[in-house]
Amino acid sequence: MGIEAQFKKIFLEIENLEKKINNKEWSILFEENQYLLENLMKSPNYYNIYNFTREIGDDIIGRYAKGMISADEDKAYQQQRHKIDYELHRVHLLIEELDRNFWIDTKDALEEFQNKIMCNLPKDPQKPFWKSFIKLFSRLWVKKPKYLKVK
């Protein structure tokens, strides 16, 4: 299956989500009136988008590890990844345009969701996850130079 075909189901979910948003069906976005990421993930559209991107990201990382990705496939993956980010951002702007108060209440959860999606679709799938993980935590555990320490 081609990379574009793998992304098609995500774009269909985003399209369905957009239709619901245009109809101002806010109740489908958050199961409860608590605007948290956990509640947003209970929404069928967001849940499916998350799971589809996780599957694609895992597949892409595995294919890179086995050396099964051509330059054209890499380019297609990066284009589709960028398009997903753009489409989610566009749909979230639509929410802001249709109902500013709802947007203010839900902005943090929606942005956190979009960040999770982009983590599912790594920008550089050739870079093993554990290297990024170690780099992140090494910054936390490294001793600060004396001139940076608070006196």
Helices and strands as residue ranges (DSSP letters): H 3-22, G 26-28, H 37-40, H 44-65, H 71-98, H 100-120, H 129-141, G 146-148
